[in-house]
Structure formats: C-alpha cells, structure tokens
Amino acid sequence: MTTPSITVRNLTMGWDELILLEDASFDVAEGEVFAILGASGCGKSTLLRYLTGLDEPMAGTVRLAGIGAPTLEVGRPAYGVMFQSGALFGSMTVGENLALALNEWTRLPRAAVSAIVRAKLRLVGLQGSEHQYPAELSGGMTKRAAIARAMVLEPRLLFLDEPSSGLDPVSAAELDDLILTLNRGLGLTVVLVTHELPSIFAVVTQCIVLDRESRSILAQGAPRTLRDESTSSAVRNFFTRNVAKGGV
C-alpha cells in the first residue's frame, strides 16, 4: 500500500460563521499528482492554504508525512509552494529570488548557492535567465521560475496553485510536461489547484471535487473514472463542461 504524503481527517475550514468545507477527509499518496478541483468559490485555494500551514483548521487535522502538522514558523520548510501569480519579488533578479531560500535556510557558500540556482533553472528550462528580472519574463517563464524557486531546498512535496492559469495552450501544455517530469523523474508528490480540463486529464492521477453548496467533498478518484462512471451529474458535468467547445 502506498504511503500517504498527506493525511487530512475531519477538516473544517472557513472564517467565523463562514464555513467553506466541513468534516472532510482524504489522503494524498506518495508519488501522486493530486488535484483539488471544483467550481469557483468552493475553497480550492483556501484548502491549499490549510495544507501548507498558512491557516489553521477550525476542526480536524492535517498531517504531512515526516513532519506532522504543516507549519511555516519552525524549522526548514519540508515542501515547496508555487503561488498562483508566481509571487516573485520584482526588485530581485530571478537568480536572487531562488537564492533567497538557500541563504535563509542553509549556510552554503556563495558558489554553491549559485550552482544550485543554475541547476534548478536548467531543470525548468530557464537556463541563463538568472540575471533577468520578473518583469522581463513571459507568463509561462514566470510560472517556471516560481516552480524552480519552490524546489531549491529539495522538497519531496510540491504545492502548485493554478499553475497553468492565464497561459496560452502551448505554454500550458509545456508546463504540464514539466510537472510530469518532476513527478516521474524526481519522484515528487505534487498537489495542485486547477480548473483547466486539459491539464487535469494530462497530469492528474487522483483528485477531489469540492462542492460549495454542500460544503463537502463531492467526489474522490481518478479524473477519467469520475468523468465516465460517477453517479453524480454535477461531477460528470464538471469533467465534460468544455467538450462541446473542443475540450477533452
């Protein structure tokens, strides 16, 4: 049986009187590409905040393999995060953005830091870009640089918030290929939030579908299985919503 990288039990999330998700439980297996799906406003990116320790559950638990409850306050980060916009510091070069975490969490000499930065940029197809500023990058390059930054501390778990959002189809497909390379080539467990059907069917092995009305997980499983076999019309409609327009 595959070891869970993430274990969520009876999670309730929200603020004050607003509950977005109630009593939710699921596992993310080691080595999976796992997606958090659902309609706008159902709490996909919010759930990612709970998985990464940015917010604490109102009830229930989140556990990451090897570290217990996720936190950003104590110790070296055990996972990498790519935020939706990339969130690169505009006043720093791409290389300086990547070096920031290395300088904060390690005592590596400057030459070693520079070598790691170049290696991570090469891994995501951005070799030679370390002296560029974020404003000089295209949308796809910005996402790749953000993924490279998320990986400088060699995490085994990678969180991606809407990685292909705002990209043209070619750039989105290239980013999908990169995610598969990181997952299959390096053995990374990847958790992503997305609404893009081509990306879902290209890279995702397991997923959950959140429902805003019931404040629950509407379905769990492999995307194609849910599309073809779910007894819920809402789930089937989610996975077939763009077919008439040429989608998957």
N, C-alpha and C positions, 0 to 999 in steps of 0.2 A: 504494500500500500504506500502511495506517495506521501511524503511528509508535508504537512501544511506549512507554508511560509507565513500565512496569516490566518488567525482564528478569531472570528467575530461571534459573540454569543449574546443574544437578547439585547442588542444595541437599540437604544432610543436616542435620537438626536434632534436638536432644534434649539430654540431660544425662548425662555419664559413660557408663554402659553402656546407658542407656535411649535407644533411637532411635525417634522418632515418625514421621519421614519421611526417606526415603533416595533420593539421586540423582534429585531431582525437578527438572523444567524446565518453564517456562511463561512466556508473555508476557501482559501486560495492555495492550491497545491504548489509545491516547489517545482520550478521549471515551466509553469504555465504562462500563457499570455491571457490575462484575465481582464474582462471589460465590465465597467459599471455603465449600464445603459438606462434609457428612459426618456420620457418627454421633457421638454423644457420646464424648469421649475420644480422637478421632482426631488432634487437634492443630490445630484450626481457629484458635482464638485465639492459640495459640503461634506459628503461621505468621505471623499478623498482627504479632506482636512482632518477628519477623525482618525483615519488610518495612518496618517503621518504624524499625529500628535499635536497638530495645531489647535485642536479643540478637544475638550474632554467630554465623554459621553454623559448624557443626563442619567442613563442607566445602562447596565450591561458592561461588557468588556471587549477590548481589542488587544490581541496578543500577537507580537511578531516573533518568529522562531529565533531563539537565541538571546533575545533582549527583553521579552515580556512586553509590558505596555509601552507603546511608542512615546518618545519624548524628544524634544529639541533642546532641552535645558541641561542635560547631564551627559557627559561623555561624547566621544566621537560618533557622528551620525552613522547609523548602520544601513542606511538606504539613501538613494538619490531621488531628487524630485525635479521634474521639469514643469514649470507653471505654464498656464495657457498662453500667455503673451511672450513667453521666453524669459521675461524678467531679468534680462541682462542689464548691468549697470552701464548707462550710456556714457558716463565720463571715463570709463575704463576701456582699454582695448579688449579684444576677445581673449587674448592670452592672459591679461591681467584678471579678467573675470574668472577664468579657470584656475589661475594660481591662487585666488583668494582663499579657497577652502584648504588648499595644501599648506599655505602659510599660516592659517589659523589652527589647523589640527595636527600638523607634523612639524618636525624640526629638520626637514630635508634641506640640504644646501641648494643655493640658487640654481646651480647647473642641473641638479636632479629634478627640481620643480619644472624648469624649462623643458627638460626632456619628456617628462610626463605630460605636460601641456601639449607638446608637439605630437606625442603618440596618440592622445585622446582625440585631437583634431584630425589626425590622419585616419583614425578609426571611423569617424563620422563623415569622411570625405571632404574635410575643410583644411587640408594641409596647406601651409603657407598663409593662413588667414590670421595668425596670432597678433599681427600689428594693426589689423583693421579695427574700426570702431563699430558697434552695433548698428549705427545709423547707415553704415555703408553696406550692410548685408541685406539680401533679399529675405522674404518671409521664410522660405524653406531653409535658408542658411542660418537664420536666427534660431529656428527650432533645433537644427542640428547642433549649433553651438551650445544651446541650453542643455541638450542631452549630453554633450561632451562634458560640460561643467558638472552635471549630476553624477558623472561616472569617475571623477578624478580620484575619489577615495576608495575605489574598487568595491562598490556595494554589490551584494548579491540580489538586491531587490530594488526595482526601479519603478517610480510612480510618474505617469505622464498624464497631464491634464489637457485634453483636446489637442493632441499632437499635430493632427492634420487640418485643424480648423483654419479657414482663411487661405488655404493653399490651392493652387490650380491642380487639376487632376494628375498631371505629370509629377509635380513636386510631392503631392500626397502619396502617389504610388512609390516614389523613391524613398519617402520616409517610412512607408510600410515595409519596404525591403530592408531598411536599416534596422527596424525593430525586430524583424525576423532574424537578421544576422546576429544581433545582440543576444537574442533569446536562444537561438540554436547553436551559435558559435561559441558564446561565452557562458551559456547556461544560466543567464539572468532570468529571474522571475519578474515579469512585467505586469503592472496593474495600470490600466488606462481608462480614462473617461473619454468617450467619443459618441458622436451621433452620426458618423459617416458610414453608411452601409458598405461601400466598397472596402473600407479599412476593416470593418468588423469581420467580413467574410474572408478577407485576405490574411489576417494575422491572429484573430482571437480563437483560443481553444475552449474557454469556458466563460460564462458571463452571468450576471444577474440583471434583471429588468426591474427598475423601481417604478412604483405607481404612486402618483401624487394624491389621488383621491382616497385610496385605502391606507396610505402611509405605510406601505409594506413592500416586500419583495414579491413581485407578481409572478416571476418565473426564474428558474436557475437551470443552466445547462449549456450545451454547445449551440452556437448560433443557428447552424443549419438544422439541427434537430428541433429546436424551438420553432423555427420557421415552418418546418414541414409537419411536425407532429403535435404541437401544442393544442390543447383543447380550448385555450383562451383566444377569442377573436381579437382582443386587444394586442396580445403578443404576436399573433400571426400578422396583424395589420402593421405593427411596428417594423417587422422584418421584411415586409413586402411593399412598403409605402411608396417606393420610387420605381417599382417595376414598370409601371405604365410610361414612365419618363426615361426608360432605358437603364434603370439601376440593376443591381444584382438580383 
